[in-house]
């Protein structure tokens, strides 16, 4: 697994949600304890003992998640258990 600490630039924060964007399931950081937006392909590898699914696609403002004003593809917000 990847590390968040020391690689923060690879995980941009959302404009409208307190979480980071993870572009590939393989890049989910092992040392991050907050919310993460992951691609829908995450569902193929989802382990309920390891991660909790928080919500789908929307930020705190009920609009699609955004990074610097742009919307990434569909994201699932998760949190490590």
Secondary structure as the mmCIF struct_conf table of DSSP 4:
data_model
#
loop_
_struct_conf.conf_type_id
_struct_conf.id
_struct_conf.beg_label_comp_id
_struct_conf.beg_label_asym_id
_struct_conf.beg_label_seq_id
_struct_conf.end_label_comp_id
_struct_conf.end_label_asym_id
_struct_conf.end_label_seq_id
STRN STRN1 UNK A 2 UNK A 2
BEND BEND1 UNK A 4 UNK A 4
TURN_TY1_P TURN_TY1_P1 UNK A 5 UNK A 6
HELX_RH_3T_P HELX_RH_3T_P1 UNK A 8 UNK A 10
BEND BEND2 UNK A 11 UNK A 11
HELX_LH_PP_P HELX_LH_PP_P1 UNK A 12 UNK A 12
STRN STRN2 UNK A 13 UNK A 13
HELX_LH_PP_P HELX_LH_PP_P2 UNK A 14 UNK A 14
BEND BEND3 UNK A 15 UNK A 18
STRN STRN3 UNK A 19 UNK A 21
BEND BEND4 UNK A 23 UNK A 24
HELX_RH_3T_P HELX_RH_3T_P2 UNK A 25 UNK A 27
STRN STRN4 UNK A 29 UNK A 29
TURN_TY1_P TURN_TY1_P2 UNK A 30 UNK A 31
BEND BEND5 UNK A 34 UNK A 34
STRN STRN5 UNK A 35 UNK A 39
HELX_RH_3T_P HELX_RH_3T_P3 UNK A 40 UNK A 45
TURN_TY1_P TURN_TY1_P3 UNK A 48 UNK A 50
STRN STRN6 UNK A 51 UNK A 56
BEND BEND6 UNK A 57 UNK A 57
STRN STRN7 UNK A 58 UNK A 58
TURN_TY1_P TURN_TY1_P4 UNK A 60 UNK A 61
BEND BEND7 UNK A 62 UNK A 63
STRN STRN8 UNK A 64 UNK A 64
HELX_LH_PP_P HELX_LH_PP_P3 UNK A 65 UNK A 65
STRN STRN9 UNK A 67 UNK A 67
TURN_TY1_P TURN_TY1_P5 UNK A 68 UNK A 69
STRN STRN10 UNK A 70 UNK A 70
HELX_LH_PP_P HELX_LH_PP_P4 UNK A 71 UNK A 72
BEND BEND8 UNK A 73 UNK A 73
STRN STRN11 UNK A 75 UNK A 80
#
